[in-house]
């Protein structure tokens, strides 16, 4: 079924999750490989950091999202499929702390592998281009039809969010 770009995306399918997971796996695997070429210890630290930051994003960002706050014990969104809802639902606007933690945690995860990627210019190019492609895909396909109206990146026309 073809959807209009202005039609709100109220539910995701498992294929949506797979699509974005595959896109996001490219920069993650690229960073993982660059770090592993130099240090198993730092690779373990990177994976631990990724898990910790995922928990922070779930807690401070996702708990506000309608896909998190809807019925059911498990998430069904483009980033997390089948993951239990570990944290209490917090519908509504993100506060300053939520935004700061989410932005800082994401920035830390993206910046962490740069030391090792700079030693491997080809991997650095793949890392940067794949992050750009991932961001562009999200922005192009999701932000203009997302039901998370309080998200800072939401681009749904105001006529729809405030009829």
DSSP file (Angstrom, degrees, kcal/mol; ACC not computed):
  #  RESIDUE AA STRUCTURE BP1 BP2  ACC     N-H-->O    O-->H-N    N-H-->O    O-->H-N    TCO  KAPPA ALPHA  PHI   PSI    X-CA   Y-CA   Z-CA
    1    1 A X              0   0    0      0, 0.0     2,-0.4     0, 0.0     0, 0.0   0.000 360.0 360.0 360.0 128.7    0.0    0.0    0.0
    2    2 A X        -     0   0    0      0, 0.0     2,-0.4     0, 0.0     0, 0.0  -0.735 360.0-153.8 -89.1 133.1    1.4    3.4   -1.0
    3    3 A X        -     0   0    0     -2,-0.4     2,-0.1     4,-0.0     0, 0.0  -0.837  17.4-115.1-109.4 144.2    1.0    6.1    1.6
    4    4 A X    >   -     0   0    0     -2,-0.4     3,-1.3     1,-0.1    -1,-0.0  -0.468  25.9-123.0 -68.4 147.1    0.8    9.8    1.1
    5    5 A X  T 3  S+     0   0    0      1,-0.3    -1,-0.1    -2,-0.1    -2,-0.0   0.746 113.2  52.7 -65.2 -22.4    3.8   11.7    2.6
    6    6 A X  T 3  S+     0   0    0      2,-0.1     2,-0.4   150,-0.1    -1,-0.3   0.494  83.2 105.8 -92.3  -3.7    1.2   13.7    4.7
    7    7 A X  S <  S-     0   0    0     -3,-1.3     2,-0.1     1,-0.1    -4,-0.0  -0.623  78.4-115.8 -77.0 129.6   -0.6   10.7    6.1
    8    8 A X        -     0   0    0     -2,-0.4     2,-1.0     1,-0.1   138,-0.2  -0.369  16.8-131.4 -67.5 143.6    0.3   10.2    9.8
    9    9 A X  B     +a  146   0A   0    136,-3.8   138,-0.6   133,-0.2    -1,-0.1  -0.806  35.7 165.8 -97.1  95.8    2.2    7.0   10.6
   10   10 A X        +     0   0    0     -2,-1.0     2,-0.3     1,-0.2    -1,-0.2   0.722  64.1  24.7 -87.3 -22.4    0.2    5.7   13.6
   11   11 A X        -     0   0    0     66,-0.0     2,-0.3     0, 0.0    -1,-0.2  -0.990  68.5-143.7-141.5 148.7    1.7    2.1   13.6
   12   12 A X        -     0   0    0     64,-0.6     2,-0.2    -2,-0.3    -2,-0.0  -0.788  12.3-139.8-108.8 156.5    4.9    0.6   12.4
   13   13 A X     >  -     0   0    0     -2,-0.3     4,-1.7     1,-0.1     3,-0.5  -0.687  29.5-108.4-106.8 165.3    5.4   -2.8   10.9
   14   14 A X  H  > S+     0   0    0     -2,-0.2     4,-2.5     1,-0.2     5,-0.2   0.843 120.4  59.1 -61.6 -32.7    8.3   -5.2   11.5
   15   15 A X  H  > S+     0   0    0      2,-0.2     4,-2.3     1,-0.2    -1,-0.2   0.840 101.8  53.9 -67.6 -31.5    9.6   -4.4    8.0
   16   16 A X  H  > S+     0   0    0     -3,-0.5     4,-2.2     2,-0.2     5,-0.2   0.940 109.9  47.9 -62.3 -47.0    9.8   -0.7    9.0
   17   17 A X  H  X S+     0   0    0     -4,-1.7     4,-2.5     1,-0.2    -2,-0.2   0.925 111.9  49.1 -58.7 -46.8   11.9   -1.8   12.0
   18   18 A X  H  X S+     0   0    0     -4,-2.5     4,-2.5     1,-0.2     5,-0.2   0.901 108.8  53.9 -61.3 -41.6   14.1   -4.1    9.8
   19   19 A X  H  X S+     0   0    0     -4,-2.3     4,-2.0     1,-0.2    -1,-0.2   0.952 114.7  38.6 -57.9 -52.4   14.7   -1.3    7.3
   20   20 A X  H  X S+     0   0    0     -4,-2.2     4,-2.5     2,-0.2    -1,-0.2   0.831 113.9  55.2 -72.6 -31.8   15.9    1.2    9.9
   21   21 A X  H  X S+     0   0    0     -4,-2.5     4,-1.8    -5,-0.2    -1,-0.2   0.916 108.9  48.2 -65.0 -42.1   17.9   -1.4   11.8
   22   22 A X  H  X S+     0   0    0     -4,-2.5     4,-0.8    -5,-0.2    -2,-0.2   0.914 112.4  48.9 -64.2 -42.3   19.8   -2.3    8.7
   23   23 A X  H >X S+     0   0    0     -4,-2.0     3,-0.7    -5,-0.2     4,-0.6   0.930 114.3  45.1 -61.7 -44.7   20.5    1.3    7.9
   24   24 A X  H 3X S+     0   0    0     -4,-2.5     4,-1.5     1,-0.2    -1,-0.2   0.745 101.9  67.1 -73.4 -23.2   21.7    2.0   11.4
   25   25 A X  H 3X S+     0   0    0     -4,-1.8     4,-3.1     1,-0.2     5,-0.3   0.792  89.0  67.6 -68.4 -25.7   23.8   -1.2   11.5
   26   26 A X  H <X S+     0   0    0     -4,-0.8     4,-2.2    -3,-0.7    -1,-0.2   0.965 105.7  37.0 -62.8 -54.0   26.2    0.2    8.9
   27   27 A X  H  X S+     0   0    0     -4,-0.6     4,-2.5     2,-0.2     5,-0.2   0.890 118.7  51.9 -66.2 -34.4   27.7    3.0   11.0
   28   28 A X  H  X S+     0   0    0     -4,-1.5     4,-2.8     2,-0.2    -2,-0.2   0.955 113.1  42.7 -64.7 -48.6   27.6    0.8   14.1
   29   29 A X  H  X S+     0   0    0     -4,-3.1     4,-2.6     2,-0.2    -1,-0.2   0.874 113.6  53.5 -65.7 -36.6   29.4   -2.1   12.4
   30   30 A X  H  X S+     0   0    0     -4,-2.2     4,-2.2    -5,-0.3    -1,-0.2   0.938 112.8  42.8 -62.5 -47.2   31.9    0.3   10.8
   31   31 A X  H  X S+     0   0    0     -4,-2.5     4,-2.4     2,-0.2     5,-0.2   0.923 113.4  52.6 -64.1 -44.8   32.8    1.9   14.1
   32   32 A X  H  X S+     0   0    0     -4,-2.8     4,-2.8    -5,-0.2    -2,-0.2   0.924 110.8  47.5 -55.5 -47.9   32.9   -1.5   15.8
   33   33 A X  H  X S+     0   0    0     -4,-2.6     4,-1.8     1,-0.2    -1,-0.2   0.908 110.8  50.7 -63.6 -43.8   35.3   -2.8   13.1
   34   34 A X  H  < S+     0   0    0     -4,-2.2     4,-0.4     1,-0.2    -1,-0.2   0.909 115.2  42.8 -62.2 -42.2   37.6    0.3   13.3
   35   35 A X  H >X S+     0   0    0     -4,-2.4     4,-2.6     1,-0.2     3,-1.6   0.917 111.3  54.5 -70.2 -43.0   37.8    0.0   17.1
   36   36 A X  H 3< S+     0   0    0     -4,-2.8    -1,-0.2     1,-0.3    -2,-0.2   0.820  97.1  64.9 -62.5 -32.0   38.3   -3.8   17.1
   37   37 A X  T 3< S+     0   0    0     -4,-1.8    -1,-0.3     1,-0.2    -2,-0.2   0.743 118.1  26.7 -60.9 -21.7   41.3   -3.5   14.7
   38   38 A X  T <4 S+     0   0    0     -3,-1.6     2,-0.3    -4,-0.4    -2,-0.2   0.709 131.2   9.8-113.3 -29.8   43.1   -1.7   17.5
   39   39 A X     X  -     0   0    0     -4,-2.6     4,-1.3     1,-0.1    -1,-0.3  -0.864  37.8-164.2-162.8 119.8   41.7   -2.8   20.8
   40   40 A X  H  > S+     0   0    0     -2,-0.3     4,-2.2     2,-0.2     5,-0.2   0.869  99.2  55.8 -67.9 -36.5   39.3   -5.5   22.1
   41   41 A X  H  > S+     0   0    0      1,-0.2     4,-2.1     2,-0.2    -1,-0.2   0.926 108.3  45.3 -62.8 -46.0   38.9   -3.7   25.4
   42   42 A X  H  > S+     0   0    0      2,-0.2     4,-2.4     1,-0.2    -1,-0.2   0.812 109.6  57.2 -68.6 -28.3   37.8   -0.4   23.7
   43   43 A X  H  X S+     0   0    0     -4,-1.3     4,-2.3     2,-0.2    -2,-0.2   0.921 107.5  47.0 -65.8 -43.2   35.4   -2.5   21.5
   44   44 A X  H  X S+     0   0    0     -4,-2.2     4,-2.6     1,-0.2    -2,-0.2   0.901 111.5  51.8 -63.1 -40.6   33.8   -3.9   24.6
   45   45 A X  H  X S+     0   0    0     -4,-2.1     4,-2.7     2,-0.2    -2,-0.2   0.904 108.7  51.3 -62.2 -40.9   33.6   -0.4   26.1
   46   46 A X  H  X S+     0   0    0     -4,-2.4     4,-2.5     2,-0.2    -2,-0.2   0.919 111.1  46.6 -62.6 -45.0   32.0    0.9   22.8
   47   47 A X  H  X S+     0   0    0     -4,-2.3     4,-2.3     2,-0.2    -2,-0.2   0.924 113.7  49.0 -64.2 -43.6   29.3   -1.9   23.0
   48   48 A X  H  X S+     0   0    0     -4,-2.6     4,-2.7     1,-0.2    -2,-0.2   0.903 111.2  50.1 -61.0 -41.5   28.7   -1.2   26.7
   49   49 A X  H  X S+     0   0    0     -4,-2.7     4,-2.9     2,-0.2     5,-0.3   0.912 109.2  51.6 -62.7 -42.9   28.4    2.5   25.9
   50   50 A X  H  X S+     0   0    0     -4,-2.5     4,-2.0     2,-0.2    -2,-0.2   0.903 111.8  46.7 -61.3 -41.8   25.9    1.8   23.1
   51   51 A X  H  X S+     0   0    0     -4,-2.3     4,-2.0     2,-0.2    -2,-0.2   0.934 114.4  47.3 -66.1 -45.6   23.8   -0.3   25.5
   52   52 A X  H  X S+     0   0    0     -4,-2.7     4,-2.1     1,-0.2    -2,-0.2   0.904 112.9  47.9 -62.5 -42.6   23.9    2.3   28.2
   53   53 A X  H  X S+     0   0    0     -4,-2.9     4,-2.8     2,-0.2     5,-0.2   0.869 107.6  56.0 -68.6 -35.7   23.1    5.2   25.8
   54   54 A X  H  X S+     0   0    0     -4,-2.0     4,-2.6    -5,-0.3    -1,-0.2   0.921 108.0  49.1 -59.6 -43.1   20.2    3.1   24.4
   55   55 A X  H  X S+     0   0    0     -4,-2.0     4,-2.4     2,-0.2    -2,-0.2   0.905 111.1  49.7 -62.8 -41.7   18.8    2.8   27.9
   56   56 A X  H  X S+     0   0    0     -4,-2.1     4,-3.1     2,-0.2     5,-0.4   0.921 111.5  48.0 -63.4 -43.6   19.2    6.6   28.5
   57   57 A X  H  X>S+     0   0    0     -4,-2.8     5,-2.3     1,-0.2     4,-2.3   0.911 111.5  50.7 -64.4 -42.0   17.4    7.4   25.2
   58   58 A X  H  <>S+     0   0    0     -4,-2.6     5,-1.3    -5,-0.2    -1,-0.2   0.938 116.7  41.4 -57.8 -46.1   14.6    5.0   26.1
   59   59 A X  H  <5S+     0   0    0     -4,-2.4    -2,-0.2     3,-0.2    -1,-0.2   0.917 125.7  30.2 -70.3 -46.0   14.2    6.6   29.5
   60   60 A X  H  <5S+     0   0    0     -4,-3.1    -3,-0.2    -5,-0.2    -2,-0.2   0.696 135.4  16.9 -94.3 -19.6   14.6   10.3   28.6
   61   61 A X  T ><5S+     0   0    0     -4,-2.3     3,-1.6    -5,-0.4     4,-0.5   0.761 120.7  48.1-115.8 -56.9   13.2   10.4   25.0
   62   62 A X  G > <S+     0   0    0     -5,-2.3     3,-1.5     1,-0.3     6,-0.3   0.795  96.3  71.2 -65.1 -30.4   11.1    7.3   24.1
   63   63 A X  G 3 <S+     0   0    0     -5,-1.3    27,-3.1    -6,-0.3    -1,-0.3   0.666  99.3  51.2 -63.7 -13.5    9.0    7.3   27.2
   64   64 A X  G <  S+     0   0    0     -3,-1.6    28,-0.7    25,-0.2    -1,-0.3   0.657  89.0 103.6 -90.0 -19.6    7.2   10.4   25.9
   65   65 A X  S X> S-     0   0    0     -3,-1.5     4,-2.5    -4,-0.5     3,-1.1  -0.353  74.8-130.8 -72.4 139.9    6.5    8.9   22.5
   66   66 A X  H 3> S+     0   0    0      1,-0.3     4,-1.1     2,-0.2    -1,-0.1   0.792 109.3  60.0 -58.3 -27.8    3.0    7.7   21.6
   67   67 A X  H 34 S+     0   0    0      1,-0.2     9,-0.4     2,-0.2    -1,-0.3   0.805 111.8  39.9 -70.8 -27.0    4.5    4.4   20.3
   68   68 A X  H <4 S+     0   0    0     -3,-1.1    -2,-0.2    -6,-0.3    -1,-0.2   0.843 116.1  49.6 -83.8 -39.2    5.9    3.9   23.9
   69   69 A X  H  < S+     0   0    0     -4,-2.5    -2,-0.2    -7,-0.2    -3,-0.2   0.589  91.1  97.9 -82.4  -9.4    2.8    5.1   25.7
   70   70 A X  S  < S-     0   0    0     -4,-1.1    -3,-0.0    -5,-0.2    19,-0.0  -0.148  88.2 -66.7 -72.7 175.4    0.2    3.1   23.8
   71   71 A X  S    S+     0   0    0      2,-0.0    -1,-0.2     0, 0.0     3,-0.1  -0.050  90.3  59.4 -58.4 160.1   -1.2   -0.2   25.1
   72   72 A X  S    S-     0   0    0      1,-0.1    13,-0.0    -3,-0.1     3,-0.0  -0.026  76.8-106.7 101.2 157.4    0.9   -3.3   25.4
   73   73 A X  S    S+     0   0    0      2,-0.1    12,-2.3    11,-0.1     2,-0.4   0.524  95.8  63.0 -94.6  -8.8    4.0   -4.3   27.3
   74   74 A X  E    S-B   84   0B   0     10,-0.2    10,-0.2    -3,-0.1     2,-0.1  -0.924  81.1-116.0-125.5 144.8    6.4   -4.3   24.3
   75   75 A X  E     -     0   0B   0      8,-2.8     7,-3.3    -2,-0.4     8,-0.3  -0.453  21.4-175.6 -74.4 145.9    7.6   -1.6   22.0
   76   76 A X  E     +B   81   0B   0     -9,-0.4   -64,-0.6     5,-0.2     2,-0.2  -0.659  38.8 118.8-140.7  80.5    6.7   -1.7   18.3
   77   77 A X  S    S-     0   0    0      3,-2.1   -60,-0.0    -2,-0.2    -2,-0.0  -0.769  77.7 -90.3-135.8-178.8    8.5    1.2   16.7
   78   78 A X  S    S+     0   0    0     -2,-0.2     3,-0.1     1,-0.2   -58,-0.1   0.648 123.5  35.2 -73.1 -13.1   11.1    1.7   14.0
   79   79 A X  S    S+     0   0    0      1,-0.3     2,-0.4   -59,-0.1    -1,-0.2   0.735 124.0  31.4-108.7 -31.0   14.0    1.6   16.6
   80   80 A X        -     0   0    0      3,-0.1    -3,-2.1     2,-0.0     2,-0.5  -0.969  62.1-178.0-135.1 118.2   12.9   -1.0   19.1
   81   81 A X  E    S-B   76   0B   0     -2,-0.4    -5,-0.2    -5,-0.2     3,-0.1  -0.964  74.3  -4.4-120.1 120.6   10.7   -4.0   18.2
   82   82 A X  E    S+     0   0B   0     -7,-3.3     2,-0.3    -2,-0.5    -6,-0.1   0.513  89.3 141.3  82.1   4.0    9.6   -6.4   20.9
   83   83 A X  E     -     0   0B   0     -8,-0.3    -8,-2.8     1,-0.1    -1,-0.3  -0.636  57.0-112.0 -79.5 133.3   11.6   -4.7   23.6
   84   84 A X  E     -B   74   0B   0     -2,-0.3     2,-1.5   -10,-0.2   -10,-0.2  -0.300  27.6-111.0 -62.1 149.6    9.9   -4.6   27.0
   85   85 A X        +     0   0    0    -12,-2.3    -1,-0.1     1,-0.2     4,-0.1  -0.673  43.2 175.4 -83.0  90.6    8.8   -1.2   28.2
   86   86 A X        +     0   0    0     -2,-1.5     2,-0.2     2,-0.1    -1,-0.2   0.792  56.1  56.4 -69.1 -31.2   11.3   -0.9   31.1
   87   87 A X  S    S-     0   0    0     -3,-0.1     3,-0.1     1,-0.1     2,-0.1  -0.671  93.1 -94.1-109.0 157.3   10.4    2.6   32.1
   88   88 A X        -     0   0    0     -2,-0.2     2,-0.1     1,-0.1    -1,-0.1  -0.374  47.8-104.3 -64.9 144.6    7.2    4.3   33.2
   89   89 A X        -     0   0    0     -4,-0.1   -25,-0.2   -20,-0.1    -1,-0.1  -0.461  34.4-174.9 -69.3 140.8    5.3    6.1   30.4
   90   90 A X        -     0   0    0    -27,-3.1    -1,-0.1    -2,-0.1   -21,-0.1  -0.519   9.5-168.5-137.0  67.6    5.7    9.9   30.4
   91   91 A X        +     0   0    0     -2,-0.1     2,-0.2   -22,-0.1   -26,-0.1  -0.156  45.5  47.2 -59.0 152.1    3.4   11.3   27.7
   92   92 A X  S    S-     0   0    0    -28,-0.7    58,-0.1     2,-0.0    -2,-0.1  -0.670  92.4 -11.1 116.1-169.6    3.8   14.9   26.8
   93   93 A X        -     0   0    0     -2,-0.2     2,-0.3     1,-0.1    58,-0.1  -0.308  63.3-113.5 -71.3 144.8    6.5   17.4   26.0
   94   94 A X        -     0   0    0     56,-0.4     2,-0.1     4,-0.1    -1,-0.1  -0.579  33.0-141.7 -71.3 136.1   10.2   16.7   26.6
   95   95 A X     >  -     0   0    0     -2,-0.3     4,-2.3     1,-0.1     5,-0.2  -0.361  31.5 -91.3 -91.0-179.5   11.7   19.0   29.3
   96   96 A X  H  > S+     0   0    0      1,-0.2     4,-2.7     2,-0.2     5,-0.2   0.885 126.8  49.9 -61.1 -41.0   15.1   20.5   29.2
   97   97 A X  H  > S+     0   0    0      2,-0.2     4,-2.9     1,-0.2     5,-0.3   0.926 109.2  51.8 -64.6 -44.7   16.8   17.6   31.0
   98   98 A X  H  > S+     0   0    0      1,-0.2     4,-2.3     2,-0.2    -2,-0.2   0.932 114.1  43.6 -56.4 -47.3   15.1   15.1   28.6
   99   99 A X  H  X S+     0   0    0     -4,-2.3     4,-2.8     2,-0.2     5,-0.3   0.915 114.6  49.1 -65.3 -44.2   16.5   17.0   25.6
  100  100 A X  H  X S+     0   0    0     -4,-2.7     4,-2.6    -5,-0.2     5,-0.3   0.923 114.0  44.8 -64.3 -44.9   19.9   17.5   27.1
  101  101 A X  H  X S+     0   0    0     -4,-2.9     4,-2.7     2,-0.2     5,-0.3   0.937 115.7  47.5 -65.2 -45.9   20.4   13.9   28.1
  102  102 A X  H  X S+     0   0    0     -4,-2.3     4,-2.1    -5,-0.3    -2,-0.2   0.937 116.7  42.3 -61.8 -48.2   19.1   12.6   24.7
  103  103 A X  H  X S+     0   0    0     -4,-2.8     4,-2.6    -5,-0.2    -2,-0.2   0.936 117.6  45.9 -65.2 -47.3   21.2   15.0   22.7
  104  104 A X  H  X S+     0   0    0     -4,-2.6     4,-2.6    -5,-0.3    -2,-0.2   0.909 113.3  48.9 -64.0 -43.6   24.4   14.6   24.8
  105  105 A X  H  X S+     0   0    0     -4,-2.7     4,-2.1    -5,-0.3    -1,-0.2   0.923 113.4  46.6 -63.7 -44.4   24.1   10.8   24.9
  106  106 A X  H  X S+     0   0    0     -4,-2.1     4,-2.1    -5,-0.3    -2,-0.2   0.926 112.7  50.1 -63.5 -44.6   23.6   10.5   21.1
  107  107 A X  H  X S+     0   0    0     -4,-2.6     4,-2.4     1,-0.2     5,-0.2   0.908 109.5  51.6 -60.7 -42.6   26.5   12.9   20.5
  108  108 A X  H  X S+     0   0    0     -4,-2.6     4,-2.5     1,-0.2    -1,-0.2   0.916 109.7  49.1 -60.6 -44.1   28.8   10.9   22.8
  109  109 A X  H  X S+     0   0    0     -4,-2.1     4,-0.6     1,-0.2    -1,-0.2   0.882 114.3  45.4 -64.3 -38.1   27.9    7.7   21.0
  110  110 A X  H  < S+     0   0    0     -4,-2.1    -1,-0.2     1,-0.2    -2,-0.2   0.849 118.2  42.3 -73.9 -34.2   28.6    9.2   17.6
  111  111 A X  H >< S+     0   0    0     -4,-2.4     3,-2.0    -5,-0.2     4,-0.4   0.815  95.3  79.7 -82.0 -32.4   31.8   10.9   18.6
  112  112 A X  H >< S+     0   0    0     -4,-2.5     3,-0.7     1,-0.3     4,-0.3   0.847  94.7  44.3 -47.2 -48.8   33.3    8.0   20.6
  113  113 A X  T 3X S+     0   0    0     -4,-0.6     4,-2.4     1,-0.2     3,-0.5   0.522  85.8  95.4 -79.8  -1.6   34.6    6.0   17.7
  114  114 A X  H <> S+     0   0    0     -3,-2.0     4,-2.5     1,-0.2    -1,-0.2   0.851  76.2  60.7 -60.5 -35.9   36.1    8.9   15.8
  115  115 A X  H <> S+     0   0    0     -3,-0.7     4,-0.5    -4,-0.4    -1,-0.2   0.933 113.5  36.3 -54.5 -47.9   39.6    8.4   17.2
  116  116 A X  H >4 S+     0   0    0     -3,-0.5     3,-0.6    -4,-0.3     4,-0.4   0.841 114.7  55.5 -76.7 -34.6   39.8    4.9   15.6
  117  117 A X  H >< S+     0   0    0     -4,-2.4     3,-1.2     1,-0.2     7,-0.6   0.833  99.1  61.4 -68.1 -31.2   37.9    5.9   12.5
  118  118 A X  H 3< S+     0   0    0     -4,-2.5     3,-0.3     1,-0.3    -1,-0.2   0.768  99.8  56.2 -65.2 -24.0   40.4    8.7   11.8
  119  119 A X  T << S+     0   0    0     -3,-0.6     2,-0.4    -4,-0.5    -1,-0.3   0.638 111.1  46.5 -77.8 -14.9   43.1    6.0   11.6
  120  120 A X    X>  -     0   0    0     -3,-1.2     4,-2.4    -4,-0.4     3,-0.6  -0.742  68.5-178.2-129.2  80.7   41.0    4.3    8.9
  121  121 A X  H 3> S+     0   0    0     -2,-0.4     4,-2.2    -3,-0.3     5,-0.2   0.831  82.9  54.6 -54.8 -36.3   39.9    7.1    6.4
  122  122 A X  H 3> S+     0   0    0      1,-0.2     4,-1.9     2,-0.2    -1,-0.3   0.917 111.0  44.8 -63.4 -42.3   37.9    4.6    4.3
  123  123 A X  H <> S+     0   0    0     -3,-0.6     4,-2.8     2,-0.2    -2,-0.2   0.858 109.8  56.3 -69.1 -34.5   35.9    3.5    7.3
  124  124 A X  H  X S+     0   0    0     -4,-2.4     4,-2.8    -7,-0.6     5,-0.2   0.914 107.2  49.1 -62.2 -42.1   35.5    7.1    8.4
  125  125 A X  H  X S+     0   0    0     -4,-2.2     4,-2.7     2,-0.2     5,-0.3   0.924 112.5  47.2 -63.1 -44.4   33.9    7.9    5.0
  126  126 A X  H  X S+     0   0    0     -4,-1.9     4,-2.6     2,-0.2     5,-0.2   0.924 112.7  50.8 -61.7 -43.7   31.6    4.9    5.3
  127  127 A X  H  X S+     0   0    0     -4,-2.8     4,-2.0     2,-0.2    -2,-0.2   0.948 114.6  41.5 -58.2 -52.6   30.7    5.9    8.8
  128  128 A X  H  X S+     0   0    0     -4,-2.8     4,-2.3     1,-0.2    -2,-0.2   0.935 116.8  46.9 -65.4 -47.7   29.9    9.5    8.0
  129  129 A X  H  X S+     0   0    0     -4,-2.7     4,-2.6    -5,-0.2    -1,-0.2   0.887 112.4  50.0 -64.0 -38.4   28.0    8.7    4.7
  130  130 A X  H  X S+     0   0    0     -4,-2.6     4,-2.3    -5,-0.3    -1,-0.2   0.860 110.4  50.1 -70.7 -33.2   25.9    6.0    6.4
  131  131 A X  H  X S+     0   0    0     -4,-2.0     4,-2.8    -5,-0.2    -2,-0.2   0.905 111.6  48.9 -67.2 -40.5   25.0    8.3    9.3
  132  132 A X  H  X S+     0   0    0     -4,-2.3     4,-2.7     2,-0.2    -2,-0.2   0.929 112.3  48.4 -62.8 -44.9   23.9   10.9    6.8
  133  133 A X  H  X S+     0   0    0     -4,-2.6     4,-2.3     2,-0.2    -2,-0.2   0.901 112.2  48.7 -62.1 -41.7   21.9    8.4    4.8
  134  134 A X  H  X S+     0   0    0     -4,-2.3     4,-2.3     2,-0.2    -2,-0.2   0.950 113.6  46.1 -62.6 -49.8   20.2    7.1    8.0
  135  135 A X  H  X S+     0   0    0     -4,-2.8     4,-2.7     1,-0.2     5,-0.2   0.900 113.1  49.9 -60.3 -41.7   19.4   10.6    9.1
  136  136 A X  H  X S+     0   0    0     -4,-2.7     4,-3.0    -5,-0.2     5,-0.3   0.889 109.6  51.3 -64.9 -39.4   18.1   11.6    5.7
  137  137 A X  H  X S+     0   0    0     -4,-2.3     4,-2.5    -5,-0.2     5,-0.3   0.918 113.0  45.1 -64.7 -43.4   15.9    8.4    5.5
  138  138 A X  H  X>S+     0   0    0     -4,-2.3     4,-2.6     2,-0.2     5,-1.4   0.958 117.1  44.4 -63.1 -50.6   14.4    9.2    8.9
  139  139 A X  H  <5S+     0   0    0     -4,-2.7     5,-0.5     3,-0.2     4,-0.2   0.924 118.8  42.6 -61.3 -45.7   13.8   12.9    8.1
  140  140 A X  H  <5S+     0   0    0     -4,-3.0    -1,-0.2    -5,-0.2    -2,-0.2   0.889 126.4  29.6 -69.5 -41.2   12.4   12.2    4.6
  141  141 A X  H  <5S+     0   0    0     -4,-2.5    -2,-0.2    -5,-0.3    -3,-0.2   0.680 131.6  21.6 -97.4 -19.5   10.2    9.2    5.5
  142  142 A X  T ><5S+     0   0    0     -4,-2.6     3,-2.0    -5,-0.3     4,-0.4   0.799 102.1  67.9-119.5 -43.3    9.1    9.8    9.1
  143  143 A X  T 3 <S+     0   0    0     -5,-1.4    12,-2.7     1,-0.3     3,-0.5   0.779  99.9  52.7 -62.0 -30.2    9.3   13.3   10.4
  144  144 A X  T 3  S+     0   0    0     -5,-0.5    13,-0.4     1,-0.2    -1,-0.3   0.504 121.9  30.7 -83.5  -2.7    6.6   14.7    8.2
  145  145 A X  S <  S+     0   0    0     -3,-2.0  -136,-3.8    11,-0.1     2,-0.3   0.159  86.1 130.6-138.5  20.5    4.1   12.0    9.3
  146  146 A X  B     -a    9   0A   0     -3,-0.5    10,-0.2    -4,-0.4  -136,-0.1  -0.566  49.0-149.8 -82.0 138.1    5.2   11.2   12.9
  147  147 A X  S    S+     0   0    0   -138,-0.6     2,-1.6    -2,-0.3     3,-0.2   0.459  78.8  94.3 -85.1  -1.0    2.6   11.1   15.6
  148  148 A X    >   +     0   0    0      1,-0.2     3,-1.8   -83,-0.1     6,-0.2  -0.606  52.2 171.4 -88.5  75.4    5.2   12.2   18.2
  149  149 A X  T 3   +     0   0    0     -2,-1.6    -1,-0.2     1,-0.3     5,-0.1   0.736  69.5  59.8 -63.1 -25.5    4.2   15.9   17.9
  150  150 A X  T 3  S+     0   0    0     -3,-0.2   -56,-0.4   -86,-0.1    -1,-0.3   0.543  77.5 114.2 -81.3  -6.8    6.4   17.0   20.8
  151  151 A X  S X  S-     0   0    0     -3,-1.8     3,-1.5     1,-0.1    -5,-0.0  -0.431  71.6-133.1 -64.5 134.4    9.5   15.6   19.2
  152  152 A X  T 3  S+     0   0    0      1,-0.3    -1,-0.1    -2,-0.1    -3,-0.0   0.764 106.7  49.6 -60.8 -24.1   11.9   18.5   18.3
  153  153 A X  T 3  S+     0   0    0      2,-0.0    -1,-0.3     0, 0.0    -2,-0.1   0.477  80.2 126.7 -92.6  -3.0   12.4   17.0   14.8
  154  154 A X    <   +     0   0    0     -3,-1.5   -10,-0.2    -6,-0.2   -11,-0.1  -0.326  32.0 178.8 -62.3 132.5    8.7   16.6   14.1
  155  155 A X        +     0   0    0    -12,-2.7     2,-0.2   -13,-0.1   -11,-0.2   0.062  26.8 139.5-122.7  22.2    7.8   18.3   10.8
  156  156 A X        -     0   0    0    -13,-0.4   -11,-0.1   -10,-0.2     5,-0.1  -0.506  66.3 -97.5 -66.0 133.4    4.0   17.5   10.6
  157  157 A X    >>  -     0   0    0    -13,-0.4     3,-1.9    -2,-0.2     4,-1.7  -0.212  26.0-124.0 -55.1 141.5    2.2   20.6    9.3
  158  158 A X  H 3> S+     0   0    0      1,-0.3     4,-2.8     2,-0.2    -1,-0.1   0.779 108.6  68.3 -59.8 -28.2    0.7   22.7   12.1
  159  159 A X  H 34 S+     0   0    0      1,-0.2    -1,-0.3     2,-0.2    -2,-0.1   0.783 107.2  39.9 -62.0 -26.2   -2.7   22.4   10.5
  160  160 A X  H X4 S+     0   0    0     -3,-1.9     3,-0.5     2,-0.1    -2,-0.2   0.855 118.3  44.7 -89.2 -40.7   -2.6   18.7   11.4
  161  161 A X  H 3< S+     0   0    0     -4,-1.7     2,-0.2     1,-0.3    -2,-0.2   0.821 128.9  26.2 -75.5 -30.5   -1.1   19.0   14.9
  162  162 A X  T 3<        0   0    0     -4,-2.8    -1,-0.3    -5,-0.2    -2,-0.1  -0.628 360.0 360.0-130.5  73.4   -3.3   21.9   15.9
  163  163 A X    <         0   0    0     -3,-0.5    -1,-0.1    -2,-0.2    -4,-0.1   0.520 360.0 360.0 -66.6 360.0   -6.5   21.6   13.9
